Amino acid sequence: MSERRPPSAEDFDQWYANMAVTSSGDEVKRRFLGLPAHVLSSSLLAWDGLAEVVEALRLRPGDRLLDLACGRGGYGLEIAARTGATLTGVDFSREAITQAEGLARQRGIDAEFRVGDLADTGLPAASVEAVACVDSIQFKPDVASFQEIHRVLAPGGRVALTTWEALDRTDERVMKLIRVVDTESALKQAGFVDVEVRDRPEWCSTERALWEEAESLDPGDDPALRSLHDEAVRVLPTFDLTRRVLATASVGE
């Protein structure tokens, strides 16, 4: 099976632009993930999963939160609204940043969004109390990304990230993008403490149902539905060879 190249910023620019044209893909995801209309998802984290991320971050009002690979900003803005944290969102897609800024204005939430990379956020060292990274670390899962998260976190700061890992990292049926993800090892190598990686099988059940519907639908000329359908076709054959995880860790005091 040939490997797909990791998507570029330009690929994501087009993906987000397609979603701005039609809400059809959002409607499918919202139905399965249980998301309200004001939370625009760029990933597959359900409403209950978002609550787990919020709990894991242990944010207090006024704390500074980095939503890393923030996409359209939906999850980070929701976390900020729930906790009173000050939000900075970073993503390498300029189109995503533009849409995130628009969503922040719609919700009346004061937030900063900037173009940056998983391994190069452009933020000062020790400048945030928490980092959320939802369904994105697999795009650059090398230690440099985890070291960047560690660098921007203040002493005692927390990270919560969600992703997929291969059940067997030697199984070449799983695409390399996922096969190389090892959150526990990378967090420890980057210097984090209190590292915990938890399986979330219930998230897998939700995702499977979403993908099965997406695979069965006729996307027609709708670019957002076409993208969702094509991803389902790619994902489902190896779906049971991966696990869904929530990884959390802290920076030492």
N, C-alpha and C positions, 0 to 999 in steps of 0.2 A: 504494500500500500504506500503510495507516494505521500510525502509529508507536505503539508501546506506551509508556506512561509508565514512567519508571524505578521499579523496585519500592521501596516504602517499608519502614521498619523493621517496621511491622505486618505487611506482606506476608511478610517474612522470618521474623518470629515464628511465623506460621502454618506456613510451609514447614518450619521446624525442628521445630515441634511435630508435624507429620505424620510426619517422619522418626523421631521418638522413639516413635511408636506402632507402626511397622512397619519391619523391616530389609530389605524387598524391594528398594527402590531402591538401598540400599547394596550389596546382593549383586550387582546388575547392574553397578554402577560398579566394584566391587572386582574382578570377573572381568576386565573390560577394562583397568582401570588397573594391575592387578597389585599391589593394596594388601593388606597383611595386615589381619586383623580389627581390630587395635588402632588403626589409622589411619582415623578417620572423616573421609571427604572431604566438603568443602562445595563442591568445584569439580571440575575435570577434569584435574588434574595427576597424571600417572602416577608410579609408583615410580621409574623412571629419571629422570624430570624433576625429582623432588624431590631426587635425588642431585646434579643439576646446580645447583639452587638452593643446596644446602648448600655445594658447592664454591665457588660464586660469592661467598658471604657471608664466607668466610675467618674463621670464628669460632674463638676460642680458649676453653678452659675459663674460666668466670667472666665472660666478656663478656656484655653485656646485649643481648638480642634483643627487638625489637618485631615481633610477628606482627600486621600491620595488616589489618583486616577478617578476623579470625581464624576466623569461623564457629564450628564446634564444637571448634576447637582442635587437630584431629588433626595437621595439618602442623607447626604450631609446636612442639607437644609432641615430635614425632618429631625435629625439628631440634635441640631442646634436649637430648634424650636422646642423640643422636649426638655432639654437640659439647661438652656440659657448660656450655652457655650458660644464663644466668638469663633466664627468659621472662616477658614481659608481652604479653598478648593484648588487642586492642581491637576491638570490633565494635559496630555501632549496634543490633543485635538483642539485647534482654535475654534472650530464650529461648536464643539461641546462647551467650551468656555463661554461663548456668546450666548448659547441657550441657557446655561446655568445662571448667567447674569440676569437674563430676562425672567427666569423662574424666581430668582431671589426678589426681584422688584415686584412681581405678582404677589408673592407671599408677604411682602413687607419686612423681609429679614435683611439686616445689614451684614453682608458677607463680602469677602474678597475672593476673586477667582483669577488664576494666572496660568499661563502655559508653562509646563515643566515636565519633568520625566520621573519615572519611578526611582531612578538612581541619581537624579539631579533636580531637586525641587526648587532650588534657588532661594530657599528659606534660610535664615540664620540658624546657627547651632543652638540647641536647647531653647527653641522659641515656641514650642507647643507642649501642652500637657497630655495630649492624646492624638493618636493617628488611627483612622479607620481606612481600611483598604478592602473594598468589596469586589470580589470576583475579578481581580485584575493582576495579582502578583504573578500569575502564571505567564504573563506576557514578557516578564523579565525577572525570573526567579533566582538569579544569581545572588551571591552574597552582597554584592554592591548595593542592591536595592534595599536589603535588610539593614545594611550599615547606614544608608542614608536615613532610613526611618529612625534608627538609634541616634544618629547625629542630631536630628531636629528635635528630638524629645528632651524635655527637661528632666533632671533627676527625679525619679519616682513616677515618670510618665508611663502611659499604657498604650499598647497597640492591640487592635483587634482586626484580624483579617480573615476573609472567607475565600475559599478556593476549592479546587479539585485535586486529588492525588491519585496516582495509579495504585491499585491493590498490589500489583507486581511491577516494579520499575524496570524489570527486564523484558516485559511483555511488549513486543514491538507492534502489536495490534493497537495499542494505545498511542495516540499521536504524541510526538516528542515534547510538544508544548506542555503536556500534562505529565508525561513520564518523568521529567527531570525535576518536578516540584517536590521539595522535601522541606516543609515549613519548619519542622522541629529542629532539624540539623542547621538550617540557615539562620534561624533566630538565635540559636546557641552560639554559632560561629560569629555572629555579629555582636555578641556580648550581652544579649538579653538574659534576664533571670525570670524565675517563676513562669517558665515556658510550659504551656499546656495546649495540646492539640486534640480536639474532641471530634469524633465522628458525629455526623448529623444525618442518619438514614432517613428521617422524616422529610428532610429537604429533598432528598433524592426522589422520594415518592411523588412529591409535588412536581418536580422537574420532569420526571418521566411522563406524567399525565399531560403536561404542557407540550412536550416534544411530540407525543403521539398525536395530539390534535393538530399541531403545526404541520406534521408530516402528511396528514390526511387531507388538509384543506387545499383548495385550488386558489393559488395566489393571484391568478390573472395578471393584470398589468400593474398591480400594487407593489412598489419596490420594497416597502417595509415587510409586507407579507411574504414576498419572494425571498427576502433575506432570512426571515424566520423559518420558512419552509426548507430552504436549502441547508440551514444549520441543523435542523432536525434530522434531515437525511444523513448528514455527516455524523451526528452525535449518537444516534440510537444504536447502530451496530455494535459499538463498544461501550455503551452506557454502563453495563453491569461490571465492567472491568475497572471502574473508578469509584472513589469514595468522596463524599462531601465533607469538608472539615471547617471548623471554626478554631482558629489559632489565636491565642492571647499570650502576652508577655509584658514584662516591665523593664524599665531601666533602673539600675541600682541607684540608691540614694547617694 
